[in-house]
């Protein structure tokens, strides 16, 4: 009988192997997977046939709101300025128990334009509950979901709808630009979002995208399923569309503008909230993780979403293992690189707190800020903390 004898040297070998394996996994998620998408994109893309259809579809525009009196007038004016046939558009503003002047402003606009109507939820239903209420009453063949703080251009809706001339397309998102004054936090977020949208666009071109942007998103009503309040529309609606065999697109030609958090705490809260809801939402549609049924979509969900959200935990294990090996005078160079990287992120954080440009320190700061948000979001999800409000 052969026995496995664990000696200190054997333990070190396994620690080194585990350390290397995790490093390679993190490198795959953040570097190799984007490169893989770039290669596949060059080899083959699945173009969408976009044209203005002979008969344009009726569109129901849905805006969920809670205490948005400072923004709703500008939002409704944007809606009225859309270059889309008036007889093929209605606009539903769903007040989620607003107790400020939001509803009065909506009613004022409704008196001037019959396409606008005000709906009210019973109590606080959350964003998803408000959207479900409007979708159930919508007359449109296409539902256009957008937020009160998202600014659109006159051509936004028509450009999005043209994608549905391709019968394979089930959902289309606009590309979001953050239009707030540039500060250290928004610049860091900009770095992250440029990376994120590059991945989304590559997956969109390959026909494997399974995520969307809730700021401005159009979906065939026939594919809309009531959104569970604990999930977000930008997470589960694209997943449901893919489950039904339709494509999810990100249209780079359609640009909308949104606000972004101005503080580090605000960015962390937003990132944690999105991660928590998207983690549970993605796992709730586990059929899409089946590589035999949805091979490329499953690869994207695991690589683009699940493993990325687990990055802070993986990096924590890397640092712990590296520290243990350092005490045995091994892998000192890697440990020093990690310390320098996290120290650079700390410098970036100090600059951001003082609202000063951080230069090259913005890159490690942006990466670490996103990963702290991932960590907080996963912890919330594991603790089963439900998020139903905005």
Buried (B, 14 or more C-beta within 10 A) or exposed (E): EEEEEEEEEEEBEEBBEEBBEBBEBBEBBBEBBBEBBEEBBEEEEEEBEBEEEEEBBBBBBBBBBBBBBEBBBEBBEBBBEBEBEEEBBBBBBBBBEBEBBBBEBBEEBBEEEEBBBBBBBEEBBBBBBBBBBBBEEBEBBBBBBBBBBBBBBEBBBBBBBBBBBBEEBBBBBBBBBBEBEEBBBBBBBBBBBEBBBEBBBBBBBBBBBBBBBBBBBBBBBEBBBEBBBBBBBBBBBBBBBBBEEBBBBBBEEBBBBBBBBBEBEEBBBBBBBBBBBBBBBBEEBEEBBEEEEBEBBBBBBBBBBBBBBBBBBBBEBBBEBBEBBBEEEBBEEBBEEBEEBBEBBBBBBBBBEEEEEBEEBBBBBBBBBBBBBBBBBBBBBEEEEBBBEB
